[in-house]
Amino acid sequence: MMGLDEKEEEEEKKGEEKKVAAKDAMTEEGWEMAPTSMSIQGARIALTEDGTTYDETELRMCRPDPGEKTTVYEQVCEQIWRYASSYRLVDPRDPFKFKTVWFINDEFGSAFRHASPTRCNIRVSPFIYLPPTGGLHGAMAYSLAWPVSRIEKGEACTRDYAFGCDKKTAEEGEDTLLLKRECRLALWFRMPPSVLAKCQLAHARRQDILDTITHQAASPSFRSPSSASSPSPLDTHFSRTLKYAHSVIKLFSDNNQVIRSLTRPEFAHVNSPAEADVVWVYHSPMAASYRQEKGLGPEVVLSQTLGDEWLVFKHLLPVTASRCREHKDWIPLTYNMETESAAFIHEYMQRQQQQRHNPSSPPSPAPPPLPPLFILKPWNLGRSLDSAVADSLPQALQLSRTCPKVASEYIHDIATVNGKKFDVRYRVMVRSWEPLEVFRWAHWGLRVSNHEYSLKAEDINDFEAHFTVMDYAGYTQNPVSEADFLEAFQRDNGGVPWSVVDVKVDAIVKALFEAAAPLILEQAGREEARHMCSFYGVDVMVTKDLQPKLLECTFGPDCAAAVRLDQDFYNKAFGILFLNEEREDFRRL
């Protein structure tokens, strides 16, 4: 007769064998069929309706880690993103005026379990009723649920949490679609080892590609042609100075700042692009067919550069920067959430395990450490639109669903002024792409947050503490003068003057545009690029050790503040661009 200890040992052994068998038999379908509400302690093995086994330790619904999220508030803030959905309200008169609305269904709507596309029996979608007046007063929002297959009496209603991931683009294969779906499900479920391995492989491949780009960038074939083998600046811009020596430059612009401020007699404003020598357009994109559509000759200069998405698109900017050998010092680690979500998930989980913010940060002396922080930003929107700081993986994955976004490492160890976060906008002009001629206005635009900077859990989502552009988000910006900033910066940062940072920024901007020039020349074509020049805003933040970090590069920055500071701003800038002038307050980089 078996003793009690032997009996327990035998049962434990059988249990271990069952767990191994369940793990071996686990399929992706089994993962997707995982129930979302099983919480019985000790329940290790469960069965789906078709008898497929799976290990609940791997397939259960994710829950906040009490060791990381120590307060109920933090646990709720993480868990809420697993139940949230969103829709977008757009002003029909201006597509850039929109609001993303987040909501949670009631107990009934939140109780629908997940099933794979072939097994789910309902579909759910937000529905908004707008009254005939067209305004939001009296509007009502619902979520509509409707059956997509026959539902038997007593059968549970299930929906596909990853609905939409099966839409295939021309570039995506079946393996890519499957991984995309698996990454979406990571928002709700613990990932099986097979999926974790895929994420690790995606992370390694991504790093290999970027390392290869950095290595190849050192090759002469990757570099912009030197001045010695290229046309002179005058030839590059069809001898602008010689052409306009005895005539007036006709300029068309849709920018009121340019129309009002450009008063030099060498320039005359015209009413249509067809009359112009220079078309300076901000508010309408110039496609490759722009010249043909507007009837413009090849000699007309355009203010938008074809191919400069390598600079202004946030998912391409890190790729461009990777062509610079020292780019890791000055650009935050960034993932394209449309194509690199698997690599991002691996990165985030690694940081969670190692309890750190970024690879260079020392471990936090105060337990418990802060979670990894990333900022989610749309590919091609400025003004902090639809951007937010995420302090949990579910939040990051949900935020990335509203539109194509990047997830950038949040720069948390920042230099501050008066305890507040700040960033600086530099205005940069490109007079010629080949050879490259870049000028930077000596002054810069300062943006300071309204609230004191804080990394406390309850302050992470305080927009006025973590963002510096307020005007477009409905807040009132508290202005800080350049003189006050310079004094406060030196006082709060060890007596180091801002000029030390300024020199570093010049080197970064020059390296970035040198890296972008060959890509732009290849995409636009050298002949077309000869007749293009552009104006950019480069946004920079500074760490505590006074290392500038490049945040983004924006086409056509707002120069209203520059004009207020110097009424001749556009007169000087256009003299440099079109008359080959040099100015002390516009530095050649």
N, C-alpha and C positions, 0 to 999 in steps of 0.2 A: 504494500500500500504506500502510495507516494506521500511524503511529508508536505506540510503546508508551504514551507520555503521552496521545495522542489516544484510544487504545483504552480506557485506564483512565477517561478523561473521559467517553467514550461509555457505558461500562458504568455509571458512577456516575450519569449522567443517566437511563439506563433504570431504575436502581434507585430514584431519586427519583420517577420517574413511577409506578412500581409502588406505592410507599408512598402517594402521593397517591390513586391508584385504590383502594387498600385502605382508606384512611381514608374515602373517599366511600362505599364499599360497606359499611362497617361497620354492623351492626345491633345492637340490644340482645341479640338472640339470639346473635349472634356473640360478644359480650362474655361472656355467660353460659357459652358453650362453651369459653372460654379454658382451655387446659391449665394445671394447677397446678405442673408440674414441669419445664417447658422451661427450660433454662439454657444452651443452646448459644450461645456468644458469636457475634455477627454475624448470628444468625438474625432477620431483620426481619419476614418475612412467613410466615404459617402458614395452613394450610387446615383447616377443620372437616370432618367426615365428609360433609356435604352440599355441600362446595365453597365455602362462604361464606368470604371473606377477612377478615382483621382485622390490625391493626398491633400486634405484640407489645409495642412500647414503651408502648402504652396499656393493653394487656389482660393483661399478665403478672401473675403472682402478686406481691403486695407483698412487699418485703424491707426490713429495717431500713436506714436511711440511715447509712452509716459516718461521715458528717460530723456527724450528730446523736447517734447512739449509738456512741460511740468505743470502748467496751470490748466484749469478747465477752459479758460478763455482761449488759450493757444490751441487746445485740442479741437474746440468747436470751430475756430477760424480755419483750421486745416480741413476738417471733415466737411464743412459746409460746401467746399468747392466740388465735392463728389456728387452733390445733389443739385448744384446750380446749373442753369442754362441761360442763354442770352438771346437777345434780338437787337436790331439796330434801327433807330429812327433817323431818317435823313431828310434834311431840308431840300425839297425838290428844286428850289431856286439856286442852291449852292451845295454840291455833293460833299464839300469839305466841312460843311456844318452838319455834324451828326452826333448822336449820343448812343453809346452801347448800354443797354439796360439789362441788368442781371436780375434773375428771379429764381425762386424755389417753388416748386409745386407743393400743393397741400399734401396731407398724409396719404391720400388716395393716389395722387399722381406720382408721389415719390416712392410708392410701394411696388411699382412695376419692376419685375426682375429682368435680368439680361438673358438673351438667348441669341444664338448665331442667326445669320440672315435666313437660313433654311428652316429654322425652328421657331422664330419669333412669330407671334400671331397678331400683334397690333403695331401701329406706328403713331408717334406723338409729334406734334408740331405746334409752336406758338401761333396764336391767332389774335389779331388786334382789330377791334371795331373802332373806327373813327366816325364821328357824327358828320352829317352833311356839311357842317360849317368848315370842316377841314382842320379845326384846331384840336388840341389835346383835351380841352374841357369837355367832359362827358365821354371821353374815350374809355374803353374797357379792354383788358387783356385776358385771354384764356389760353389754355393748352388744349388742343383738340386731339382726341384719340379715336382711331378708327381701325376696324379689323382688316388684316391683309390675308387672312386665311380663316378657315372654319374653326370656330371655338366651341368645343363640346361643353356641356353642362358640368360645372365643377372644375373645369380646366383653368389653370393659372394664366393670367394675362402676362405676356412677356414681350419685350421690345429689344431691338438691337442697339446697345449703347454706342456702338462704333458705326452707326449708320452714316453713309457717305464716304467711308474709306475705300469702298470698292469701285469708285469712279476712277477709271484708268486714263492716264494721259499717254501721249505718244512716246514719252521717254521712259515710262514705268513698265517694268516687267511684273510677272506674277509674284516673284520673290519680294520685290519692292512693295507691292500692294499688301502682301501678307505681313511684312514687318511693320508697315504703316498702321495696319489694323491692330497688331499686337501692341504697338506703342500707345495707341489710343486707349486700349483696354487697361493699360498700366495706370490709368487715372483711377480706376476702381479696384483692380485686382492685383494681388501679389504676383509678380512675374515668375513663371516656371524657369528652371535652370537653362532650358534650351533657348528661351528668349533672352535671358540675361547674357548668354554667350554670344548671341547675335549682336546685342547692343555693344558688348565689349569689342567685338570684331569691327563693328562700324566705327567705333571711337578710334581704334588703332589705324584703320584705313584712312580715316579723315586726317589724322595727324601725319601719316606718311605722305599724303598728298601735299599738305601745307609745307612740310619739311622739304619735299622735292622742289616745290615752287621757290622756296627761299634759296635753296642750293643752286637751282638753275638761273636764278636772277643775277647771280654773280658772273654769268657768262656774257661776253660782249654781244652775242646775238640777241640777248634779252634787254639790252640797254638802249636808251634813246640815242639816235645818231648825234655825234659830237658837232659842235659849232663849226669846226674846221671843214667837215664834209657836207655841211648843210647850207642851204641858202641863207643869206644875211637876213636880219629882221625886216629890212625894207622889202627885199625880194619876197619874203615869206608872205607878207601882206600886200602883194601886188604893188610895191613901191608907193605906199599910202602917202607919205610925205610929198613925193615928187608929183603924184597924181593930183593931189589937192593943193599944191603950192599956190596956184592962182585961181582957186575956185572955192566954193563953199560946200561943205560936206552935208548932204541931205540925209536926215535921220528920221526914221519912223519909230515910234515907241508907244507901247500901251501902258507905260509906267508913269503915273502922274508926278512922282518925285523927279524923274528925269525931265519930263516936259517942263515943269516949273523951275527946276534948279539949273539946267544946262542953258546958260545965257551967253556963252562965248560967240563972237561974231563969225567964227570959223564954221559954226554949225547952224543949219536951218531945219526946223521941224516941218515935216510933210505929213499928209493925211492918209497915205496908203503905202504899203510895202513896195508896190510897183514903181513908185517915184523915188525910192530911197537908194542911197549908197550904203547905208548901214541900217539894218533892221534890228532894233533893240527891244525884244519881246520877252516879257516875264510870264504873263498870265495864260499864254496859249502854248502848248507843247509844239515843238518843231520836229515833225517826223522826217524821215529820209526823203519824202516826196514834197517837202515844203516848198522848195524852189520851183518845182514844176507847177504845183497848185497855185502859187502866187505869181507865176510868170517872171521869176527873178533870174537874172543872168548869173553866171558862175563867179563874177567878180564882186557881187554884193556880199558884204560882211554880215554874218549872222551872230547873234549874241548867245546862241545855244550851241553847244558842241555835241555832235553825234558821238555816242560812245562814252559820254561822261557819267553814265550810270555806274561805271567802275568806281566812281567817287561818291556819288550822291545816293545810291541805293545801299541801305544798311546791310543787306546780306552779301553784297559784293565788295564793300569797303574793306572788310578783313582780308579778303582774298588778294586785293590790290596791295594792302599793307604787308602781306606775307612776302612780297617781293623785296622787302627791305630787311636787311640782315638783323637789325636791332628792333624789329617791330614789336616783339613781345614786351619790350620795356614801356611802350607808349600806346598800345591799343588793347582794350579789354578783350579777353577771350569771348568769342561770339559764335553762336550756333544758329544756323538757318533752320527754323522749326518746321519748315515745309519738307526739307530733305535730310535734315540731320537730327531729327528728334530722338532716334535710337542712340546716337552718340551723346546727345545731351543727357538722356536718362542715365546712361552709364556714368557720365561726369558727375551728375548730381548725386547719385547713389554713392559714388566713391567719396565725395566730399562729406556726405552724411556719415559714412563709416569712419572717416578720419577726423571728423569734427573740426572742420576748418572752412574758411571762406574761399581762399584761393591758394594755389601751390606755394606762394612766397610768404604767406602770413604765418607768424608764429602761433602756436596754440594759445587759445584764450586762457588767461590765468583764472578767470572767474567761472566756476561751474554754475549751471550748465552752459556750454558754448552756444553761440548763436547759430541758427541753421544757415546753410548756404543761401546766399542772396543773389538773385538775378533780376534784371530789369527787362521786361518784355516790351518791344517797340515795333510798330509796323515797318515794313520794308521801306516805304517811300512816303511817309507822312512826317511833318515836323510839328513844332508848337506843342510837343508832349501829348498830342492827340492819341487816344486809345493806348496810352502807355501806363504801366504800373509796375511796382516792385513786388516780386513774389518771394515769399519766405517758406514755401513748401512746394514739393513736386506737384501735387494735385492742382495748386493754384497756377503754377507755371504752365502746365499742360492745358488747363481750361482757358487761360488768357490767350494762348496761342491759337485758339480756334476761331476768334472773331474775325480775323483777316490774316494774310500772310505776315509773319512776324519773325524777328530774331530774338534770341535770349542772350543778353550780354551780361557778363560778370558785373555785379554791382560794385562800384568802387566805394567801399565803406570807410577805408582809412584815409579820409580826406582832410586837406587843409581847410580851415574855416576862417571866417572873419566875424567877429562879435558872436561866435558860437553858431553861425549860420552857414549853410552850404552855399557855394557860389560856382558859377562857371563863366567862362569868358568867350565871347565870339570875336574872331579875327576875320576881317574882310580882305579877301584875296582876289587878285585879278590875274588872268592869263592873257598876255598880249600875243603870244605865239606858242604853238605846240611843238614846232620843229624849226629851229632849235627852241628849246623850252625857255620862255621868259615869264617869270612869275613875280608879281609885286604884292606887297602886303602893306596895308595902311598902318601907320605907326600907332594910331590909337586903336581902341578896341571897345566892344560893348560888354558891359558888366550886367549879369543877372544874379540876384541874391534871393534866397528863399525868404518867405515871410516868417516862418517859425524856426525855432532853434532845432539844430540837427540832433536826432536821437535814433538809436537802434533798438529801443525797447519794443517789445512785441506789439504793444498797444499803439505805438507811434509809426510802425512800418508803413501803414497805409495812409498816413497824414500827407496829403498832396502838397501842402504848403511847407512841409519840412523837407521833403525829398525831391521836389521839383523846383526849378528856378524860373520857368516861363509860366507866368500866371494869367496874363491878359486874355489868352484864348480859352482858358478853362473857367472863366467866369469869376476869377478872383482879382483883387486890386493889387498890383505890384507896388511894393514899397521901394522907391528908388534910392540908390546909393551913388553919390558922386565919385568920379574917378579919384579925386584928391583924398576923400575920406577913405576910400578903399585902399589906396596905396599906403596910407598911414596905418590903418587897421591891420593890413596884411603883414607888414613888417613887424608890428607890435606883437601879433598873435602867432607868428611863425619864426621865432628865434632870432629876430632882428635881421632876417634876410630880405633884401629889397626885391620887389617884383621884377626888376630888370634881369635878375638871374634866371627866373623862369622864362622871361620873354625871349632870351637868347636860345633856350632849349626849344621853345615852340617854333621859332624860325627854322631850326634844323629839321624838326619833325615835318613841318609843312613842305619844305623843300624836298625831303626824301619821299614823301607821299606823292607829290605831283611828278617827280621823276619816275616813280614806279608806275604811275597811271598813264603817262604820255605814250609809251609804246603800245599799250592796249588800245588807247583812243585812236592813235594813228592807224592801227591795223583795222579797227572797226569802221571808222569814218572814211578812211582813205586819205592818203597824204594830200592829194589835190584839194579835196573838200576841206580838210583841216586847215589848210592855208588861209581859208576865208572864214575862220571862226575864232571868236574870242569870248571869254565868259567871266562872270563875276560869281564868287562863291563865299559862303560863310562857313568858317571852320570853328567848331565848338570844342573847347578844351576844359578839362577839370584838372585839379592838382592834388596829389596825394600828400600825406604828412611829411614824407621825405622829399617833397618839392619836385616830384617827377610828373611832368604833364602827361595827361591821358587824353587821347583823341576820342571824342564822343561821336561826332558825325560831321559830314561835309554837305552843305546845303546849297543848291543852286539859287541864284537871285535873292540874296538876303535883303531884308528890310533895312534901308539905310536912312530912315527918318531921323534916328538919333545922330547919325553921322552928319547929316545936313544941319541939324540944330547946333552941333559943335563947330562945324566949319561950313559956312554957306557956299564956299567954292569947292566943296567936295567933288561934285560931278564935273565941274569945269576942269579940275586937276586930273581926275581919273580919266576923262575922255581925251584929254591932251596926251596922257601917257599911252592910251590904247591906240589912238588914231593919228597922232601927230608926232609920235616917237619922242615925246618929252621925258624928262627926268625930274622928279620932285623929291625934296628932302623928307617930306612926311609920307612918302610911298617908297618903302624899302624894296630894292631888288633882291630877291632871294637867290 
